[in-house]
């Protein structure tokens, strides 16, 4: 949450954590519990399927951005 906020992408915990759980259930994230601190924490990382899906999304996003740039040039 803090990292996202520092990148100007503030998101409430009540939105983020259900999304993380859903992505994990879909197989795009893996998680692991850390009990080294005073309270247990769950850490999420991209799974192999998640990396592949992210690559596809990045290509699609770049296509959308390119199209928007072309449209805005004509305004």
SVG drawing of the C-alpha trace seen along z (x, -y; Angstrom):
<svg xmlns="http://www.w3.org/2000/svg" viewBox="-13 -20 25 41">
<polyline fill="none" stroke="black" stroke-width="0.4" points="0.0,0.0 2.8,-2.4 4.8,-1.6 1.7,-2.2 1.0,-5.5 4.5,-6.6 4.0,-6.1 0.8,-8.2 -1.4,-5.2 -3.2,-5.4 -5.4,-2.4 -7.3,-1.5 -6.4,1.8 -10.1,2.9 -9.7,2.8 -6.2,4.1 -6.3,7.3 -9.4,8.8 -7.9,8.2 -4.6,9.9 -6.6,12.9 -8.6,13.1 -5.4,13.0 -3.9,15.7 -7.1,17.9 -6.8,17.4 -3.2,18.6 -1.5,15.3 0.1,14.8 1.8,17.0 1.9,16.2 4.0,17.0 3.6,16.3 6.4,14.7 6.3,15.2 9.7,13.5 8.2,10.2 5.8,9.6 2.8,10.5 2.6,12.8 2.6,11.2 1.6,12.6 3.8,11.7 2.6,12.0 4.8,12.6 3.9,13.1 3.5,16.8 4.8,18.1 1.2,17.8 1.1,14.3 4.3,13.3 3.0,14.6 -0.3,12.8 1.4,9.6 3.5,9.7 0.4,10.1 -1.3,7.2 1.7,5.0 1.6,5.6 -2.1,4.8 -1.6,1.7 1.2,0.4 -1.2,0.9 -3.8,-1.2 -1.3,-3.9 -0.1,-4.1 -3.7,-4.3 -4.5,-7.1 -1.3,-9.0 -2.4,-8.9 -5.9,-10.0 -4.6,-12.9 -2.3,-14.1 -5.4,-14.9 -7.1,-17.1"/>
</svg>
